[in-house]
Amino acid sequence: MREDEPGVDTHVWRTRYAALEDELAGDAAAALPELLDLVEEMLTAAGYDTDSGGPLEEPEVTAALARAREVVSAVDAGGDVRSDDAQQAAGELRELYRGLLDRPETETGPELGRDEPPPS
């Protein structure tokens, strides 16, 4: 999703999150898979390895992802998901989302971190 302009990813992420807000308020379990995808994409952009299945450096991030994945798995399997479990998982992912927006490394890729200025 990376473009040549700084801020493009952040704009796209904010747009995707805004589209999810109403759905999260109405049916958090249904919107949770998309929110989880968004947060995992942002974590990957910030340099976290979310695919290995191993623990991340921050236990609270690992726990939030595990809870959200558990709820998403239950929804995908057609199981009953308690509303408060889905709301808790969504709330934790919201906090991760907000925190990642405040981290400059989320938006800096190799093309932005080099010593030479970007092409005009």
C-alpha positions in Angstrom: 0.0 0.0 0.0 3.0 2.3 0.3 3.2 5.2 -2.1 6.0 7.6 -2.8 4.4 10.4 -0.7 4.7 10.4 3.1 1.2 10.4 4.8 -0.5 8.4 2.1 -0.7 5.2 4.2 -2.0 7.2 7.2 -4.7 8.8 5.1 -5.8 5.5 3.7 -5.8 3.9 7.2 -7.9 6.8 8.6 -10.3 6.5 5.8 -10.7 2.7 6.3 -11.2 3.2 10.0 -13.8 5.9 9.5 -15.7 3.5 7.3 -15.7 0.9 10.1 -16.8 3.2 13.0 -20.5 2.9 12.5 -20.3 -0.9 12.0 -18.2 -1.3 15.1 -20.8 0.6 17.1 -23.6 -1.5 15.8 -22.1 -4.9 15.5 -18.5 -5.1 16.7 -18.2 -8.8 15.9 -19.0 -8.3 12.2 -16.6 -5.4 11.8 -13.8 -6.9 13.9 -12.1 -8.9 11.0 -11.6 -5.7 9.0 -10.4 -3.8 12.0 -8.0 -6.6 12.8 -6.7 -6.6 9.3 -6.1 -2.8 9.5 -4.3 -2.9 12.8 -2.1 -5.8 11.6 -1.2 -3.9 8.4 -0.2 -0.9 10.5 1.8 -3.0 12.9 3.6 -4.6 9.9 4.3 -1.1 8.6 5.8 -0.1 12.0 8.2 -3.1 11.8 6.3 -5.7 13.9 6.2 -9.3 12.7 2.6 -10.2 13.1 2.7 -13.3 10.8 5.2 -15.5 12.7 2.7 -16.3 15.5 5.4 -15.5 18.1 5.1 -12.9 20.7 5.6 -9.2 19.9 7.9 -7.1 22.0 4.9 -5.6 23.9 2.8 -8.2 25.8 -0.3 -5.9 25.7 -0.1 -5.9 21.9 0.2 -9.7 21.8 -2.7 -10.1 24.1 -5.0 -7.7 22.2 -4.2 -9.4 18.9 -4.8 -12.8 20.4 -8.2 -11.8 21.8 -9.3 -10.2 18.5 -8.1 -13.3 16.6 -10.0 -15.6 18.9 -13.3 -13.6 18.4 -12.8 -13.5 14.7 -12.2 -17.2 14.6 -15.4 -17.8 16.5 -17.3 -15.6 14.2 -15.8 -17.3 11.1 -16.7 -20.7 12.5 -20.3 -19.6 13.1 -20.0 -19.8 16.8 -21.8 -17.6 19.3 -19.8 -14.6 20.3 -20.8 -12.5 23.3 -21.3 -8.9 22.5 -19.1 -7.7 25.4 -16.2 -10.0 24.2 -16.4 -8.5 20.7 -16.6 -4.9 22.1 -13.6 -5.6 24.4 -11.6 -6.9 21.4 -12.6 -4.0 19.3 -11.8 -1.5 22.0 -8.3 -2.9 22.4 -7.7 -2.8 18.6 -9.0 0.8 18.6 -6.3 1.7 21.2 -3.7 0.0 19.1 -4.9 1.9 16.0 -4.7 5.2 17.8 -1.3 4.5 19.2 0.0 3.5 15.8 -1.2 6.7 14.2 1.1 8.6 16.7 4.2 6.6 15.8 6.2 8.1 13.0 7.9 4.7 12.2 4.5 3.4 11.1 4.7 5.7 8.0 8.4 5.5 7.3 9.4 2.9 4.9 12.9 2.3 3.4 12.3 4.9 0.8 11.6 7.5 3.5 14.5 6.6 5.8 17.3 7.0 3.3 20.0 9.7 3.6 19.4 11.2 0.2 16.3 13.4 -0.4 13.4 11.8 -2.3 13.1 12.5 -6.0 11.2 15.7 -6.9 
